Amino acid sequence: MQRRSVRLAESHAGSIVKKRRVTAASSSSSSSSSSSFSSPSPPSSPPPAPKKKPLSKVKKPKVESSPLRSLSSDPPAQWETVYNLIREFRKHTTAPVDTMGCERLAEEGVPDKVFRFQTLISLMLSSQTKDTVTSAAVKILQSELPGGLNLESILAVDEKQLDQYIKSVGFHTKKAHYIKQVAEILRDEHDGDIPDTIQGLVKLPGVGPKMGYLALQIAWKMNAGIGVDVHVHRISNRLGWCTTENRLPEDTRIQLESWLPKEHWREINPMLVGFGQVTCLPRGPKCGECPVRDYCPSAAVTVKKRKTVVKKEVVEDGETKIITVKKEEEEGDTKFLANHEPQLADAVETTKKEPLEW
């Protein structure tokens, strides 16, 4: 009986403890739930806005001025006087270009297409090569190629054999390759003839503006532009006709054409080339023989005297003595005025930037 009472008491106490635990847990849960609804957590702050990159400055494209506009110039003072003096001088002098220039190398009596083709080949061979050497190479092609120098014979000949035929000219291996390429292009795209526009000619391998304009003049009888080689480039700058001595020959052409009457465009090339071959040389120009030395801002002058010592034998009182006599003699020391020394022309002749144009 006593034990039963104890058990009932323990059971009652356990249930009370259990109820307290449930109540406490419920209260805690209720409190937690109540707090979650009654005091919500503050919203998180928005992320900072990304920093704006500073606007980069828009670079304006460079607008290149037109070469014609930037290189055009007024006619130089007294240019007509100088031009006529050189032209008259050339009438009485014979230069290599007069007998062996490209205008003289194509055969007479051949069909027009063959004449034009031979003219183009002559021009391609002439770059950085003396007229005498070019003339000899063209004659070899005319005599050694089966059927003569024409489109068909160039197409048929082996490139190495062609190189052997023209081995005396400058850059002969590259020229042989270009000539073979040109022959194929003329056959496939131009009905076997050479182009009759400067645009078409300069598209051909190894053909630049100088060759193109000369080809139009000689082969097509078209006066489309001035052919500027080293002589025309050098002399035009020495005379003060152009201000392009440190620029390309195309710049010289553009500047010359801006003021020189078109009626002179064709004759100025052989006129100045011959003048440069015999008188206005790249080095040591013969200014003493020049017909325009009084007008040329680059004329050379005798600038110093040379002292020389001469030994002489004299007889005094029956004895032979050797004495020295000092003399002053003029020395032709060439010095260019107006800073127009011909260094550029010589450098251009050997430059490889445009190996087949000059």
Stockholm file with secondary structure:
# STOCKHOLM 1.0

chainA/1-358         MQRRSVRLAESHAGSIVKKRRVTAASSSSSSSSSSSFSSPSPPSSPPPAPKKKPLSKVKKPKVESSPLRSLSSDPPAQWETVYNLIREFRKHTTAPVDTMGCERLAEEGVPDKVFRFQTLISLMLSSQTKDTVTSAAVKILQSELPGGLNLESILAVDEKQLDQYIKSVGFHTKKAHYIKQVAEILRDEHDGDIPDTIQGLVKLPGVGPKMGYLALQIAWKMNAGIGVDVHVHRISNRLGWCTTENRLPEDTRIQLESWLPKEHWREINPMLVGFGQVTCLPRGPKCGECPVRDYCPSAAVTVKKRKTVVKKEVVEDGETKIITVKKEEEEGDTKFLANHEPQLADAVETTKKEPLEW
#=GR chainA/1-358 SS CHHHHHHHHHHHHHHHHHHHHHHHHHHHHHHHHHHHHHSCCCCCCCCCCCCCCCCCCCCCCCCCCCHHHHHCCCCCTTHHHHHHHHHHHHHTCCCHHHHHSGGGTSCTTSCHHHHHHHHHHHHHHHTTSCHHHHHHHHHHHHHHSTTSSSHHHHHHSCHHHHHHHTTTSTTHHHHHHHHHHHHHHHHHHSTTSCCSSHHHHHTSTTCCHHHHHHHHHHHSCCCCSCCCCHHHHHHHHHTTSCSCTTSCHHHHHHHHHHHSCGGGTTTHHHHHHHHHHHTSCSSSCCGGGCTTTTTCTTCEEEEEEEEEEEEEEEEETTEEEEEEEEEEEEEEEEEESTTCCTHHHHHHHHCSSSTTTC
#=GC SS_cons         CHHHHHHHHHHHHHHHHHHHHHHHHHHHHHHHHHHHHHSCCCCCCCCCCCCCCCCCCCCCCCCCCCHHHHHCCCCCTTHHHHHHHHHHHHHTCCCHHHHHSGGGTSCTTSCHHHHHHHHHHHHHHHTTSCHHHHHHHHHHHHHHSTTSSSHHHHHHSCHHHHHHHTTTSTTHHHHHHHHHHHHHHHHHHSTTSCCSSHHHHHTSTTCCHHHHHHHHHHHSCCCCSCCCCHHHHHHHHHTTSCSCTTSCHHHHHHHHHHHSCGGGTTTHHHHHHHHHHHTSCSSSCCGGGCTTTTTCTTCEEEEEEEEEEEEEEEEETTEEEEEEEEEEEEEEEEEESTTCCTHHHHHHHHCSSSTTTC
//
